[in-house]
């Protein structure tokens, strides 16, 4: 792996996005390396908890504009698929995000929000700057389940970042800690999780993720059925009867 480091300390795995000179900007190669790292974590029976962090002063500054410019072609598959089981939501072992500095764009929606627990340094900033460069956000559907819609709208439409404290207040992250304590706090959380039954944790995570999938599917179904309902003979006749102050006989 070129842009991601993988280390295991007992039951705890440390996965580090390692492009500090680019503020860990996210591109195809980083996505693939993350996919490989999380597959390795998944396959290691001795590994129970992973901490995902960024080298240097940022977690992930978002999509790499240089990578996008040089590639000048669509990805061979979606960014989610490039990240393998982590990107597809099929990793059922726990992942903690250790977030410092910039957590922007793809770094927020495709990486941080896919982690189960998010602990941020007090210097962290969260934002979605995509509209400043003329593209829409990716993964907004999934993130809407974890970020309140009004906050998603604000981040998306203004492109202004918010502080770690505000991200905590609106429920995007679990905890804010001094930057110097970030990794220690994440390790403490990982050690607490690692003391519990690994199979029960995996199954619990799987059912929680499935519950979100069901909710998203229910929303899609609601929209589809509402269209059917509003264009049905019953609806047309019913609205007509109300408009004409008549009683509708079904």
SULNORGI-V918004 format. One record per backbone hydrogen bond with DSSP energy under -0.5 kcal/mol. CO is the residue of the C=O (numbers start at 1). NH is the residue of the N-H. Records with the same first field share a line. If there is no record, write none. Layout:
# SULNORGI-V918004
CO: NH / NH
This chain:
# SULNORGI-V918004
3: 18
5: 16
7: 14
8: 10
9: 12
11: 48 / 49
12: 9
13: 15 / 51
14: 7 / 16
15: 17 / 53
16: 5 / 18
17: 19 / 55
19: 22 / 24
20: 23
22: 25
23: 61
26: 64
27: 31
28: 32
29: 33
30: 34
31: 35
32: 36
33: 37
34: 38
35: 39
36: 40
37: 41
38: 42
39: 43
40: 44
41: 44
43: 45
44: 47
46: 48
48: 94
49: 13
50: 96
51: 15 / 53
52: 98
53: 17
55: 58
60: 104
62: 26
63: 65
64: 68
65: 69
66: 70
67: 71
68: 72
78: 82
79: 83
80: 83
81: 84
83: 86 / 87
84: 88
85: 90 / 91
86: 89
90: 92
94: 50
95: 116 / 117
96: 52 / 98
97: 99 / 119
98: 100
99: 121
100: 59
101: 125
102: 59 / 60
103: 127
104: 107
105: 108 / 109
106: 110 / 111
107: 112
108: 113
111: 114
112: 115
117: 97 / 119
118: 174 / 175
119: 99
120: 177
121: 124
124: 164
125: 103
126: 162
127: 105
129: 132
130: 133 / 135
139: 143
140: 144
142: 145
143: 146 / 147
148: 151 / 152
149: 153
150: 154
151: 155
152: 156
153: 157
154: 158 / 159
155: 159
162: 126
163: 167
164: 168
165: 169
166: 170
167: 172 / 173
168: 171
175: 120
177: 122
178: 181
179: 182
181: 185
182: 186
183: 187
184: 188
185: 189
186: 190
187: 191
188: 192
189: 193
190: 194
191: 195
192: 195
193: 196
197: 201
198: 202
199: 203
200: 204
201: 205
202: 206
203: 207
204: 208
205: 209
206: 210
207: 211
208: 212
209: 213
210: 214
211: 215
212: 216
213: 217
214: 218
215: 219
216: 220
217: 221
218: 222
219: 223
220: 224
221: 225
222: 226
223: 227
224: 228
225: 229
226: 230
227: 231
229: 232
232: 236
233: 237
234: 238
235: 239
236: 240
237: 241
238: 242
239: 243
240: 244
241: 246
242: 245
246: 248
248: 250
